[in-house]
Amino acid sequence: GTASSDNTAVATTSLSGYNITVTGVSAGPARITGNVIMNGNVVGCTNFRDVTVTTPGPWWQVRDGDVTTIGDISSQVPTAQYFGTNGAGGFPGVPVFGGVFNLIASGTPVRISTNMWNVNSATTASRLFNYSYFKNLVPEDVVSGQVYTDGYKWTMITGDYTMPATDFLSTKNIILVNGNVIINGNINLDNNVGFLGIFASGTINIINPAVTSIEGIYMTDSGFTTGPGTTQLVIRGSVASHGGISLQRDLADDSVTPSELFEFAPDQILLFPDKLGFRGQRWAEVAP
């Protein structure tokens, strides 16, 4: 067969029925021509069909991490890729969803992961872990901007906050923002040493397309956006959003590199401050 836009041969076959994957043809109308060829010469009739060529849309991927939502999970995963990839332990995470799991480009469930683990179940929580919850756990004697006795630097901000490119490296930082957060540069940590937790009552938005890597734990009441851009964004850590997550990067027909890659960071979980952890109480009657 040939693509009439450039007359480049894209496939040959001896079968009467087959599928052809056309490469090197831009999106839009194209013509696929089929010839019967023997010994290099056309000996049969020529047939053609007009088709509409569409390029794959942007897709996202998760490495070694779970995805949990009460709604839908969608990603146009290319045929040769997986939605969830294995971590250092040799296993992928588990996507949990309350709506549908739609891998548009290749169907479900073949491209979920090598293990195809997934859970279609509504998830509920008796307690809402939002900005107010974490704000109420801040110790009363904490002074904003200073390092507390446990080695964490606590920062409380009222109003919108723009965060520039920051190398937190081996420091441990907790930032609570009663407003919106704009991330305007890469955020780096030393693995297994540095920690960053951002808790916002508003949105967390990445507006700079030059931002390609952020690390840490991000919690927002109103929504998380990756920002439009044509470069990959890698998020190493965890993102929790009560207002949904909007993935806006687009690498334009790249079937190898996902537009957004979320990588689980176990060190960030282990370094999560005890003072912001869930505190449960158990009462029991005992003999005097």
PyRosetta script that sets phi, psi and omega in degrees:
from pyrosetta import init, pose_from_sequence

init()
pose = pose_from_sequence("GTASSDNTAVATTSLSGYNITVTGVSAGPARITGNVIMNGNVVGCTNFRDVTVTTPGPWWQVRDGDVTTIGDISSQVPTAQYFGTNGAGGFPGVPVFGGVFNLIASGTPVRISTNMWNVNSATTASRLFNYSYFKNLVPEDVVSGQVYTDGYKWTMITGDYTMPATDFLSTKNIILVNGNVIINGNINLDNNVGFLGIFASGTINIINPAVTSIEGIYMTDSGFTTGPGTTQLVIRGSVASHGGISLQRDLADDSVTPSELFEFAPDQILLFPDKLGFRGQRWAEVAP")
pose.set_psi(1, 160.5)
pose.set_omega(1, 178.3)
pose.set_phi(2, -135.6)
pose.set_psi(2, 153.3)
pose.set_omega(2, 172.9)
pose.set_phi(3, -96.5)
pose.set_psi(3, 118.8)
pose.set_omega(3, -170.9)
pose.set_phi(4, -66.5)
pose.set_psi(4, -19.0)
pose.set_omega(4, -178.3)
pose.set_phi(5, -67.2)
pose.set_psi(5, -30.1)
pose.set_omega(5, 178.9)
pose.set_phi(6, -135.6)
pose.set_psi(6, 3.0)
pose.set_omega(6, 178.9)
pose.set_phi(7, 55.7)
pose.set_psi(7, 35.1)
pose.set_omega(7, 178.5)
pose.set_phi(8, -96.3)
pose.set_psi(8, 128.1)
pose.set_omega(8, 178.7)
pose.set_phi(9, -67.0)
pose.set_psi(9, 131.6)
pose.set_omega(9, -178.4)
pose.set_phi(10, -117.0)
pose.set_psi(10, -19.4)
pose.set_omega(10, -179.9)
pose.set_phi(11, -167.4)
pose.set_psi(11, 151.6)
pose.set_omega(11, 171.0)
pose.set_phi(12, -136.2)
pose.set_psi(12, 152.0)
pose.set_omega(12, -179.4)
pose.set_phi(13, -160.6)
pose.set_psi(13, 159.6)
pose.set_omega(13, 175.8)
pose.set_phi(14, -107.7)
pose.set_psi(14, 2.1)
pose.set_omega(14, -178.5)
pose.set_phi(15, -85.6)
pose.set_psi(15, 153.3)
pose.set_omega(15, -179.5)
pose.set_phi(16, -81.5)
pose.set_psi(16, -26.1)
pose.set_omega(16, 178.6)
pose.set_phi(17, -131.2)
pose.set_psi(17, 128.6)
pose.set_omega(17, -175.5)
pose.set_phi(18, -164.7)
pose.set_psi(18, 166.8)
pose.set_omega(18, 174.7)
pose.set_phi(19, -110.6)
pose.set_psi(19, 145.1)
pose.set_omega(19, 178.7)
pose.set_phi(20, -121.5)
pose.set_psi(20, 128.7)
pose.set_omega(20, 171.9)
pose.set_phi(21, -95.6)
pose.set_psi(21, 115.9)
pose.set_omega(21, -176.2)
pose.set_phi(22, -90.3)
pose.set_psi(22, 126.8)
pose.set_omega(22, 176.9)
pose.set_phi(23, -118.4)
pose.set_psi(23, 156.5)
pose.set_omega(23, 177.0)
pose.set_phi(24, 77.8)
pose.set_psi(24, 14.2)
pose.set_omega(24, 179.5)
pose.set_phi(25, -115.9)
pose.set_psi(25, 126.4)
pose.set_omega(25, -178.9)
pose.set_phi(26, -70.1)
pose.set_psi(26, 161.3)
pose.set_omega(26, -179.5)
pose.set_phi(27, -62.0)
pose.set_psi(27, 146.0)
pose.set_omega(27, -179.8)
pose.set_phi(28, 126.8)
pose.set_psi(28, -168.2)
pose.set_omega(28, -178.5)
pose.set_phi(29, -73.1)
pose.set_psi(29, 144.4)
pose.set_omega(29, 177.1)
pose.set_phi(30, -148.9)
pose.set_psi(30, 166.3)
pose.set_omega(30, 179.6)
pose.set_phi(31, -125.0)
pose.set_psi(31, 126.6)
pose.set_omega(31, 177.4)
pose.set_phi(32, -102.3)
pose.set_psi(32, 122.6)
pose.set_omega(32, -177.4)
pose.set_phi(33, -111.6)
pose.set_psi(33, 132.3)
pose.set_omega(33, 178.4)
pose.set_phi(34, -113.9)
pose.set_psi(34, 130.5)
pose.set_omega(34, 178.4)
pose.set_phi(35, -122.3)
pose.set_psi(35, 151.0)
pose.set_omega(35, 171.3)
pose.set_phi(36, -95.5)
pose.set_psi(36, 113.8)
pose.set_omega(36, -172.8)
pose.set_phi(37, -120.1)
pose.set_psi(37, 131.0)
pose.set_omega(37, 173.8)
pose.set_phi(38, -132.4)
pose.set_psi(38, 131.6)
pose.set_omega(38, 179.1)
pose.set_phi(39, 53.7)
pose.set_psi(39, 34.7)
pose.set_omega(39, 176.2)
pose.set_phi(40, 83.6)
pose.set_psi(40, -0.4)
pose.set_omega(40, -178.3)
pose.set_phi(41, -118.6)
pose.set_psi(41, 144.3)
pose.set_omega(41, 175.9)
pose.set_phi(42, -75.5)
pose.set_psi(42, 116.9)
pose.set_omega(42, -178.2)
pose.set_phi(43, -116.0)
pose.set_psi(43, -8.5)
pose.set_omega(43, 179.9)
pose.set_phi(44, -118.5)
pose.set_psi(44, 179.5)
pose.set_omega(44, -178.8)
pose.set_phi(45, -69.9)
pose.set_psi(45, 154.4)
pose.set_omega(45, 177.9)
pose.set_phi(46, -98.5)
pose.set_psi(46, 132.1)
pose.set_omega(46, 179.0)
pose.set_phi(47, -124.5)
pose.set_psi(47, 155.5)
pose.set_omega(47, 179.7)
pose.set_phi(48, -148.6)
pose.set_psi(48, 163.2)
pose.set_omega(48, 176.0)
pose.set_phi(49, -149.2)
pose.set_psi(49, 134.4)
pose.set_omega(49, 176.0)
pose.set_phi(50, -81.9)
pose.set_psi(50, 132.8)
pose.set_omega(50, -179.7)
pose.set_phi(51, -132.4)
pose.set_psi(51, 161.5)
pose.set_omega(51, 174.2)
pose.set_phi(52, -106.2)
pose.set_psi(52, 121.0)
pose.set_omega(52, -178.1)
pose.set_phi(53, -93.6)
pose.set_psi(53, 126.7)
pose.set_omega(53, 176.3)
pose.set_phi(54, -118.9)
pose.set_psi(54, 135.8)
pose.set_omega(54, 178.9)
pose.set_phi(55, -84.5)
pose.set_psi(55, 149.9)
pose.set_omega(55, 178.7)
pose.set_phi(56, -60.9)
pose.set_psi(56, 145.9)
pose.set_omega(56, 178.1)
pose.set_phi(57, -84.4)
pose.set_psi(57, 175.7)
pose.set_omega(57, 178.9)
pose.set_phi(58, -65.7)
pose.set_psi(58, 150.6)
pose.set_omega(58, -179.7)
pose.set_phi(59, -139.9)
pose.set_psi(59, 161.1)
pose.set_omega(59, -179.0)
pose.set_phi(60, -131.4)
pose.set_psi(60, 164.0)
pose.set_omega(60, -170.3)
pose.set_phi(61, -145.8)
pose.set_psi(61, 154.4)
pose.set_omega(61, 178.9)
pose.set_phi(62, -125.0)
pose.set_psi(62, 133.0)
pose.set_omega(62, 178.4)
pose.set_phi(63, -111.8)
pose.set_psi(63, 118.1)
pose.set_omega(63, 171.7)
pose.set_phi(64, 60.6)
pose.set_psi(64, 32.5)
pose.set_omega(64, -176.8)
pose.set_phi(65, -144.5)
pose.set_psi(65, 153.3)
pose.set_omega(65, 176.4)
pose.set_phi(66, -84.8)
pose.set_psi(66, 155.0)
pose.set_omega(66, 171.4)
pose.set_phi(67, -125.4)
pose.set_psi(67, 123.1)
pose.set_omega(67, -176.7)
pose.set_phi(68, -126.8)
pose.set_psi(68, 128.9)
pose.set_omega(68, 179.1)
pose.set_phi(69, -153.9)
pose.set_psi(69, 153.4)
pose.set_omega(69, 172.8)
pose.set_phi(70, -87.3)
pose.set_psi(70, -5.1)
pose.set_omega(70, -179.7)
pose.set_phi(71, -107.0)
pose.set_psi(71, -141.1)
pose.set_omega(71, -175.4)
pose.set_phi(72, -101.0)
pose.set_psi(72, 156.7)
pose.set_omega(72, 171.0)
pose.set_phi(73, -122.3)
pose.set_psi(73, 124.0)
pose.set_omega(73, -179.4)
pose.set_phi(74, -134.1)
pose.set_psi(74, 139.2)
pose.set_omega(74, 175.0)
pose.set_phi(75, -160.1)
pose.set_psi(75, 130.0)
pose.set_omega(75, -178.9)
pose.set_phi(76, -84.3)
pose.set_psi(76, 69.9)
pose.set_omega(76, -174.7)
pose.set_phi(77, -69.1)
pose.set_psi(77, 124.8)
pose.set_omega(77, 177.6)
pose.set_phi(78, -62.1)
pose.set_psi(78, 160.0)
pose.set_omega(78, -173.8)
pose.set_phi(79, -58.0)
pose.set_psi(79, -37.0)
pose.set_omega(79, -175.4)
pose.set_phi(80, -87.9)
pose.set_psi(80, 6.2)
pose.set_omega(80, -175.6)
pose.set_phi(81, -120.8)
pose.set_psi(81, 172.8)
pose.set_omega(81, 175.9)
pose.set_phi(82, -123.9)
pose.set_psi(82, 151.4)
pose.set_omega(82, 175.1)
pose.set_phi(83, -69.1)
pose.set_psi(83, -47.2)
pose.set_omega(83, 178.2)
pose.set_phi(84, -111.4)
pose.set_psi(84, 125.1)
pose.set_omega(84, -179.4)
pose.set_phi(85, -109.4)
pose.set_psi(85, 159.2)
pose.set_omega(85, -176.1)
pose.set_phi(86, -71.0)
pose.set_psi(86, 148.2)
pose.set_omega(86, 173.8)
pose.set_phi(87, -95.9)
pose.set_psi(87, -164.2)
pose.set_omega(87, -178.2)
pose.set_phi(88, -62.7)
pose.set_psi(88, -27.5)
pose.set_omega(88, 179.7)
pose.set_phi(89, -80.1)
pose.set_psi(89, -5.7)
pose.set_omega(89, 176.2)
pose.set_phi(90, 91.5)
pose.set_psi(90, 10.4)
pose.set_omega(90, -179.0)
pose.set_phi(91, -133.2)
pose.set_psi(91, 151.9)
pose.set_omega(91, 175.4)
pose.set_phi(92, -86.6)
pose.set_psi(92, 172.9)
pose.set_omega(92, 173.8)
pose.set_phi(93, -82.4)
pose.set_psi(93, -174.6)
pose.set_omega(93, -177.9)
pose.set_phi(94, -121.9)
pose.set_psi(94, 118.1)
pose.set_omega(94, 173.2)
pose.set_phi(95, -78.4)
pose.set_psi(95, 129.8)
pose.set_omega(95, 178.9)
pose.set_phi(96, -120.5)
pose.set_psi(96, 127.6)
pose.set_omega(96, -174.1)
pose.set_phi(97, -144.4)
pose.set_psi(97, 150.4)
pose.set_omega(97, 179.3)
pose.set_phi(98, -100.2)
pose.set_psi(98, -14.0)
pose.set_omega(98, 179.8)
pose.set_phi(99, -105.2)
pose.set_psi(99, -107.2)
pose.set_omega(99, 179.0)
pose.set_phi(100, -127.3)
pose.set_psi(100, 156.3)
pose.set_omega(100, 175.8)
pose.set_phi(101, -114.6)
pose.set_psi(101, 109.7)
pose.set_omega(101, -170.2)
pose.set_phi(102, -122.2)
pose.set_psi(102, 106.0)
pose.set_omega(102, 172.1)
pose.set_phi(103, -96.9)
pose.set_psi(103, 87.2)
pose.set_omega(103, -164.0)
pose.set_phi(104, -57.6)
pose.set_psi(104, -42.6)
pose.set_omega(104, -170.2)
pose.set_phi(105, -70.3)
pose.set_psi(105, -28.7)
pose.set_omega(105, -172.1)
pose.set_phi(106, -134.4)
pose.set_psi(106, 4.1)
pose.set_omega(106, 177.3)
pose.set_phi(107, 88.5)
pose.set_psi(107, 164.1)
pose.set_omega(107, -179.4)
pose.set_phi(108, -116.9)
pose.set_psi(108, 138.0)
pose.set_omega(108, 11.5)
pose.set_phi(109, -110.4)
pose.set_psi(109, 14.5)
pose.set_omega(109, -166.8)
pose.set_phi(110, -60.7)
pose.set_psi(110, -26.6)
pose.set_omega(110, -176.4)
pose.set_phi(111, -104.0)
pose.set_psi(111, 14.5)
pose.set_omega(111, -179.9)
pose.set_phi(112, -63.5)
pose.set_psi(112, -57.7)
pose.set_omega(112, 178.6)
pose.set_phi(113, -169.5)
pose.set_psi(113, 176.8)
pose.set_omega(113, 177.8)
pose.set_phi(114, -63.9)
pose.set_psi(114, -28.4)
pose.set_omega(114, 179.4)
pose.set_phi(115, -95.4)
pose.set_psi(115, -15.8)
pose.set_omega(115, -179.2)
pose.set_phi(116, 59.0)
pose.set_psi(116, 30.9)
pose.set_omega(116, 177.4)
pose.set_phi(117, -71.3)
pose.set_psi(117, 132.1)
pose.set_omega(117, 172.7)
pose.set_phi(118, -163.6)
pose.set_psi(118, 154.6)
pose.set_omega(118, -177.9)
pose.set_phi(119, -130.0)
pose.set_psi(119, 121.1)
pose.set_omega(119, 175.4)
pose.set_phi(120, -103.0)
pose.set_psi(120, 93.6)
pose.set_omega(120, -175.6)
pose.set_phi(121, -155.8)
pose.set_psi(121, 139.5)
pose.set_omega(121, 175.9)
pose.set_phi(122, -67.1)
pose.set_psi(122, 137.7)
pose.set_omega(122, 179.5)
pose.set_phi(123, -113.1)
pose.set_psi(123, 136.4)
pose.set_omega(123, 179.3)
pose.set_phi(124, -131.7)
pose.set_psi(124, 155.5)
pose.set_omega(124, 176.8)
pose.set_phi(125, -139.4)
pose.set_psi(125, 134.6)
pose.set_omega(125, -178.9)
pose.set_phi(126, -74.4)
pose.set_psi(126, -19.5)
pose.set_omega(126, -179.2)
pose.set_phi(127, -121.9)
pose.set_psi(127, 138.5)
pose.set_omega(127, 180.0)
pose.set_phi(128, -93.6)
pose.set_psi(128, 112.0)
pose.set_omega(128, -179.8)
pose.set_phi(129, -89.9)
pose.set_psi(129, 80.6)
pose.set_omega(129, -178.3)
pose.set_phi(130, -115.2)
pose.set_psi(130, -168.9)
pose.set_omega(130, -177.3)
pose.set_phi(131, -59.4)
pose.set_psi(131, -44.4)
pose.set_omega(131, -178.3)
pose.set_phi(132, -61.6)
pose.set_psi(132, -37.7)
pose.set_omega(132, 179.9)
pose.set_phi(133, -60.7)
pose.set_psi(133, -49.9)
pose.set_omega(133, -177.7)
pose.set_phi(134, -71.5)
pose.set_psi(134, -35.0)
pose.set_omega(134, 178.6)
pose.set_phi(135, -61.6)
pose.set_psi(135, -38.1)
pose.set_omega(135, -178.8)
pose.set_phi(136, -72.0)
pose.set_psi(136, -12.9)
pose.set_omega(136, 179.3)
pose.set_phi(137, -92.5)
pose.set_psi(137, -5.2)
pose.set_omega(137, 179.7)
pose.set_phi(138, -65.7)
pose.set_psi(138, 127.6)
pose.set_omega(138, 179.3)
pose.set_phi(139, -56.9)
pose.set_psi(139, 142.5)
pose.set_omega(139, -175.7)
pose.set_phi(140, -63.9)
pose.set_psi(140, -29.2)
pose.set_omega(140, -177.2)
pose.set_phi(141, -91.7)
pose.set_psi(141, 10.9)
pose.set_omega(141, 177.7)
pose.set_phi(142, -74.1)
pose.set_psi(142, 133.0)
pose.set_omega(142, 175.9)
pose.set_phi(143, -105.7)
pose.set_psi(143, 122.7)
pose.set_omega(143, -176.8)
pose.set_phi(144, -59.1)
pose.set_psi(144, 132.0)
pose.set_omega(144, 177.4)
pose.set_phi(145, 90.4)
pose.set_psi(145, -4.9)
pose.set_omega(145, 179.0)
pose.set_phi(146, -112.0)
pose.set_psi(146, 156.0)
pose.set_omega(146, 178.6)
pose.set_phi(147, -80.2)
pose.set_psi(147, 125.5)
pose.set_omega(147, -179.3)
pose.set_phi(148, -80.3)
pose.set_psi(148, 172.2)
pose.set_omega(148, -175.4)
pose.set_phi(149, -63.6)
pose.set_psi(149, -22.0)
pose.set_omega(149, -179.8)
pose.set_phi(150, -85.6)
pose.set_psi(150, 4.4)
pose.set_omega(150, 177.4)
pose.set_phi(151, 91.0)
pose.set_psi(151, -0.7)
pose.set_omega(151, 178.6)
pose.set_phi(152, -97.6)
pose.set_psi(152, 139.9)
pose.set_omega(152, 174.3)
pose.set_phi(153, -95.0)
pose.set_psi(153, 119.4)
pose.set_omega(153, -178.2)
pose.set_phi(154, -100.8)
pose.set_psi(154, 131.1)
pose.set_omega(154, 178.2)
pose.set_phi(155, -129.9)
pose.set_psi(155, 122.8)
pose.set_omega(155, 177.7)
pose.set_phi(156, -111.1)
pose.set_psi(156, 127.2)
pose.set_omega(156, -176.0)
pose.set_phi(157, -126.8)
pose.set_psi(157, 133.1)
pose.set_omega(157, 174.2)
pose.set_phi(158, -107.3)
pose.set_psi(158, 123.0)
pose.set_omega(158, -175.7)
pose.set_phi(159, 103.8)
pose.set_psi(159, 173.6)
pose.set_omega(159, -178.1)
pose.set_phi(160, -66.1)
pose.set_psi(160, 149.1)
pose.set_omega(160, -175.2)
pose.set_phi(161, -137.1)
pose.set_psi(161, 129.0)
pose.set_omega(161, 175.4)
pose.set_phi(162, -103.6)
pose.set_psi(162, 124.3)
pose.set_omega(162, -176.1)
pose.set_phi(163, -104.8)
pose.set_psi(163, 116.4)
pose.set_omega(163, 179.2)
pose.set_phi(164, -78.8)
pose.set_psi(164, 178.6)
pose.set_omega(164, 174.0)
pose.set_phi(165, -58.0)
pose.set_psi(165, 129.5)
pose.set_omega(165, -173.8)
pose.set_phi(166, -140.2)
pose.set_psi(166, 132.7)
pose.set_omega(166, 171.6)
pose.set_phi(167, -102.7)
pose.set_psi(167, 95.6)
pose.set_omega(167, 178.4)
pose.set_phi(168, -76.3)
pose.set_psi(168, -24.4)
pose.set_omega(168, 175.5)
pose.set_phi(169, 50.3)
pose.set_psi(169, -114.4)
pose.set_omega(169, -173.7)
pose.set_phi(170, -95.3)
pose.set_psi(170, 6.2)
pose.set_omega(170, -179.8)
pose.set_phi(171, -86.1)
pose.set_psi(171, 160.7)
pose.set_omega(171, -179.9)
pose.set_phi(172, -117.5)
pose.set_psi(172, 119.5)
pose.set_omega(172, -171.9)
pose.set_phi(173, -128.7)
pose.set_psi(173, 137.6)
pose.set_omega(173, 175.0)
pose.set_phi(174, -126.0)
pose.set_psi(174, 122.1)
pose.set_omega(174, -176.9)
pose.set_phi(175, -122.9)
pose.set_psi(175, 119.5)
pose.set_omega(175, 176.4)
pose.set_phi(176, -110.6)
pose.set_psi(176, 122.7)
pose.set_omega(176, -174.9)
pose.set_phi(177, -120.3)
pose.set_psi(177, 115.9)
pose.set_omega(177, 174.8)
pose.set_phi(178, -86.4)
pose.set_psi(178, 72.0)
pose.set_omega(178, -175.0)
pose.set_phi(179, 165.8)
pose.set_psi(179, -158.3)
pose.set_omega(179, -179.8)
pose.set_phi(180, -94.8)
pose.set_psi(180, 152.1)
pose.set_omega(180, 177.8)
pose.set_phi(181, -119.0)
pose.set_psi(181, 130.2)
pose.set_omega(181, 173.4)
pose.set_phi(182, -112.6)
pose.set_psi(182, 123.2)
pose.set_omega(182, 177.8)
pose.set_phi(183, -98.1)
pose.set_psi(183, 119.8)
pose.set_omega(183, -171.8)
pose.set_phi(184, -115.8)
pose.set_psi(184, 10.8)
pose.set_omega(184, 179.7)
pose.set_phi(185, -167.8)
pose.set_psi(185, 168.2)
pose.set_omega(185, 179.6)
pose.set_phi(186, -63.9)
pose.set_psi(186, 146.0)
pose.set_omega(186, 178.8)
pose.set_phi(187, -123.1)
pose.set_psi(187, 119.2)
pose.set_omega(187, -173.5)
pose.set_phi(188, -118.7)
pose.set_psi(188, 144.7)
pose.set_omega(188, 177.1)
pose.set_phi(189, -132.1)
pose.set_psi(189, 154.3)
pose.set_omega(189, 169.1)
pose.set_phi(190, -81.7)
pose.set_psi(190, 120.1)
pose.set_omega(190, -178.0)
pose.set_phi(191, -56.8)
pose.set_psi(191, 137.7)
pose.set_omega(191, 177.3)
pose.set_phi(192, 72.7)
pose.set_psi(192, 0.3)
pose.set_omega(192, -178.4)
pose.set_phi(193, -127.5)
pose.set_psi(193, -53.8)
pose.set_omega(193, -177.5)
pose.set_phi(194, -82.7)
pose.set_psi(194, 152.2)
pose.set_omega(194, 179.3)
pose.set_phi(195, -141.3)
pose.set_psi(195, 144.0)
pose.set_omega(195, 173.8)
pose.set_phi(196, -141.6)
pose.set_psi(196, 127.8)
pose.set_omega(196, 173.4)
pose.set_phi(197, -127.8)
pose.set_psi(197, 122.3)
pose.set_omega(197, 177.5)
pose.set_phi(198, -115.2)
pose.set_psi(198, 124.6)
pose.set_omega(198, -178.5)
pose.set_phi(199, -123.4)
pose.set_psi(199, 118.6)
pose.set_omega(199, -173.0)
pose.set_phi(200, -125.3)
pose.set_psi(200, 139.4)
pose.set_omega(200, 175.4)
pose.set_phi(201, -78.7)
pose.set_psi(201, -22.3)
pose.set_omega(201, 179.3)
pose.set_phi(202, -101.7)
pose.set_psi(202, -137.9)
pose.set_omega(202, -179.4)
pose.set_phi(203, -98.5)
pose.set_psi(203, 161.0)
pose.set_omega(203, 169.0)
pose.set_phi(204, -120.2)
pose.set_psi(204, 116.3)
pose.set_omega(204, -174.5)
pose.set_phi(205, -124.3)
pose.set_psi(205, 135.9)
pose.set_omega(205, 171.7)
pose.set_phi(206, -101.8)
pose.set_psi(206, 107.8)
pose.set_omega(206, -173.1)
pose.set_phi(207, -100.3)
pose.set_psi(207, -17.8)
pose.set_omega(207, -175.7)
pose.set_phi(208, -93.5)
pose.set_psi(208, 115.8)
pose.set_omega(208, -179.7)
pose.set_phi(209, -64.0)
pose.set_psi(209, -13.6)
pose.set_omega(209, 178.1)
pose.set_phi(210, -79.1)
pose.set_psi(210, -9.6)
pose.set_omega(210, 176.3)
pose.set_phi(211, -72.9)
pose.set_psi(211, 119.1)
pose.set_omega(211, -176.3)
pose.set_phi(212, -120.5)
pose.set_psi(212, -11.2)
pose.set_omega(212, -176.3)
pose.set_phi(213, -155.0)
pose.set_psi(213, 126.6)
pose.set_omega(213, 171.6)
pose.set_phi(214, -135.4)
pose.set_psi(214, 148.7)
pose.set_omega(214, 179.9)
pose.set_phi(215, -128.8)
pose.set_psi(215, 153.6)
pose.set_omega(215, 177.4)
pose.set_phi(216, 124.8)
pose.set_psi(216, -169.2)
pose.set_omega(216, 178.7)
pose.set_phi(217, -114.6)
pose.set_psi(217, 128.4)
pose.set_omega(217, -175.3)
pose.set_phi(218, -125.0)
pose.set_psi(218, 123.3)
pose.set_omega(218, 178.8)
pose.set_phi(219, -125.6)
pose.set_psi(219, 131.4)
pose.set_omega(219, -178.9)
pose.set_phi(220, -139.8)
pose.set_psi(220, 143.4)
pose.set_omega(220, 177.5)
pose.set_phi(221, -79.3)
pose.set_psi(221, -28.2)
pose.set_omega(221, -165.6)
pose.set_phi(222, -112.3)
pose.set_psi(222, -19.1)
pose.set_omega(222, 179.5)
pose.set_phi(223, 149.6)
pose.set_psi(223, 153.9)
pose.set_omega(223, -179.8)
pose.set_phi(224, -129.8)
pose.set_psi(224, 127.6)
pose.set_omega(224, 178.6)
pose.set_phi(225, -125.5)
pose.set_psi(225, 142.5)
pose.set_omega(225, -179.8)
pose.set_phi(226, -88.2)
pose.set_psi(226, -12.4)
pose.set_omega(226, 178.1)
pose.set_phi(227, 80.4)
pose.set_psi(227, 142.1)
pose.set_omega(227, 178.5)
pose.set_phi(228, -67.7)
pose.set_psi(228, 147.1)
pose.set_omega(228, 179.6)
pose.set_phi(229, 172.9)
pose.set_psi(229, 166.5)
pose.set_omega(229, -178.5)
pose.set_phi(230, -114.0)
pose.set_psi(230, 17.2)
pose.set_omega(230, 175.2)
pose.set_phi(231, -117.4)
pose.set_psi(231, 152.3)
pose.set_omega(231, -178.4)
pose.set_phi(232, -70.0)
pose.set_psi(232, 142.9)
pose.set_omega(232, 173.8)
pose.set_phi(233, -113.0)
pose.set_psi(233, 124.2)
pose.set_omega(233, 177.9)
pose.set_phi(234, -109.1)
pose.set_psi(234, 123.7)
pose.set_omega(234, 177.7)
pose.set_phi(235, -114.2)
pose.set_psi(235, 110.4)
pose.set_omega(235, 178.6)
pose.set_phi(236, -101.4)
pose.set_psi(236, 108.8)
pose.set_omega(236, -176.3)
pose.set_phi(237, 145.9)
pose.set_psi(237, -138.3)
pose.set_omega(237, -178.1)
pose.set_phi(238, -138.9)
pose.set_psi(238, 144.2)
pose.set_omega(238, 175.5)
pose.set_phi(239, -125.6)
pose.set_psi(239, 124.8)
pose.set_omega(239, 176.3)
pose.set_phi(240, -124.8)
pose.set_psi(240, 120.4)
pose.set_omega(240, -177.0)
pose.set_phi(241, -132.9)
pose.set_psi(241, 123.5)
pose.set_omega(241, 176.8)
pose.set_phi(242, -81.0)
pose.set_psi(242, -9.9)
pose.set_omega(242, -179.2)
pose.set_phi(243, -110.8)
pose.set_psi(243, 12.6)
pose.set_omega(243, 179.1)
pose.set_phi(244, 94.8)
pose.set_psi(244, 163.5)
pose.set_omega(244, -179.8)
pose.set_phi(245, -123.1)
pose.set_psi(245, 124.9)
pose.set_omega(245, -179.2)
pose.set_phi(246, -107.8)
pose.set_psi(246, 117.2)
pose.set_omega(246, -179.7)
pose.set_phi(247, -99.5)
pose.set_psi(247, 115.1)
pose.set_omega(247, -169.7)
pose.set_phi(248, -117.2)
pose.set_psi(248, -3.3)
pose.set_omega(248, -179.6)
pose.set_phi(249, -73.4)
pose.set_psi(249, 151.1)
pose.set_omega(249, 179.8)
pose.set_phi(250, -147.7)
pose.set_psi(250, 112.4)
pose.set_omega(250, -178.7)
pose.set_phi(251, -90.3)
pose.set_psi(251, 9.5)
pose.set_omega(251, 171.5)
pose.set_phi(252, 57.1)
pose.set_psi(252, 83.4)
pose.set_omega(252, 172.8)
pose.set_phi(253, 62.3)
pose.set_psi(253, 39.8)
pose.set_omega(253, 176.0)
pose.set_phi(254, -101.8)
pose.set_psi(254, 111.3)
pose.set_omega(254, -177.3)
pose.set_phi(255, -93.7)
pose.set_psi(255, 5.9)
pose.set_omega(255, -179.2)
pose.set_phi(256, -111.5)
pose.set_psi(256, -41.2)
pose.set_omega(256, -174.9)
pose.set_phi(257, -107.8)
pose.set_psi(257, 120.5)
pose.set_omega(257, 176.8)
pose.set_phi(258, -69.2)
pose.set_psi(258, 149.4)
pose.set_omega(258, 179.7)
pose.set_phi(259, -65.6)
pose.set_psi(259, -39.2)
pose.set_omega(259, 175.0)
pose.set_phi(260, -129.2)
pose.set_psi(260, 135.5)
pose.set_omega(260, 177.1)
pose.set_phi(261, -124.3)
pose.set_psi(261, 120.1)
pose.set_omega(261, 176.5)
pose.set_phi(262, -103.1)
pose.set_psi(262, 121.0)
pose.set_omega(262, -177.9)
pose.set_phi(263, -116.9)
pose.set_psi(263, 125.2)
pose.set_omega(263, 179.0)
pose.set_phi(264, -64.4)
pose.set_psi(264, 137.2)
pose.set_omega(264, -179.5)
pose.set_phi(265, -121.6)
pose.set_psi(265, 92.5)
pose.set_omega(265, -178.2)
pose.set_phi(266, -60.8)
pose.set_psi(266, -28.2)
pose.set_omega(266, 179.8)
pose.set_phi(267, -65.4)
pose.set_psi(267, -32.7)
pose.set_omega(267, 178.0)
pose.set_phi(268, -68.2)
pose.set_psi(268, -32.9)
pose.set_omega(268, 175.8)
pose.set_phi(269, -69.0)
pose.set_psi(269, -43.3)
pose.set_omega(269, -178.6)
pose.set_phi(270, -68.7)
pose.set_psi(270, -30.2)
pose.set_omega(270, -179.4)
pose.set_phi(271, -90.1)
pose.set_psi(271, 0.5)
pose.set_omega(271, 179.7)
pose.set_phi(272, -59.5)
pose.set_psi(272, 129.2)
pose.set_omega(272, -173.2)
pose.set_phi(273, -63.5)
pose.set_psi(273, 136.8)
pose.set_omega(273, 179.6)
pose.set_phi(274, -59.5)
pose.set_psi(274, -32.8)
pose.set_omega(274, -176.4)
pose.set_phi(275, -67.2)
pose.set_psi(275, -18.9)
pose.set_omega(275, 177.3)
pose.set_phi(276, -104.1)
pose.set_psi(276, 6.2)
pose.set_omega(276, 180.0)
pose.set_phi(277, -79.5)
pose.set_psi(277, 160.9)
pose.set_omega(277, 178.9)
pose.set_phi(278, -69.9)
pose.set_psi(278, 128.8)
pose.set_omega(278, -179.4)
pose.set_phi(279, -111.4)
pose.set_psi(279, 112.5)
pose.set_omega(279, 177.5)
pose.set_phi(280, -105.2)
pose.set_psi(280, 154.9)
pose.set_omega(280, 178.1)
pose.set_phi(281, -124.5)
pose.set_psi(281, 141.4)
pose.set_omega(281, 179.4)
pose.set_phi(282, -125.9)
pose.set_psi(282, 121.5)
pose.set_omega(282, -179.0)
pose.set_phi(283, -103.7)
pose.set_psi(283, 138.5)
pose.set_omega(283, 179.7)
pose.set_phi(284, -144.9)
pose.set_psi(284, 141.8)
pose.set_omega(284, 177.9)
pose.set_phi(285, -86.9)
pose.set_psi(285, 127.9)
pose.set_omega(285, -177.8)
pose.set_phi(286, -125.1)
pose.set_psi(286, 156.3)
pose.set_omega(286, 178.9)
pose.set_phi(287, -71.4)
pose.set_psi(287, 139.6)
pose.set_omega(287, -179.8)
pose.set_phi(288, -66.5)
pose.dump_pdb("model.pdb")
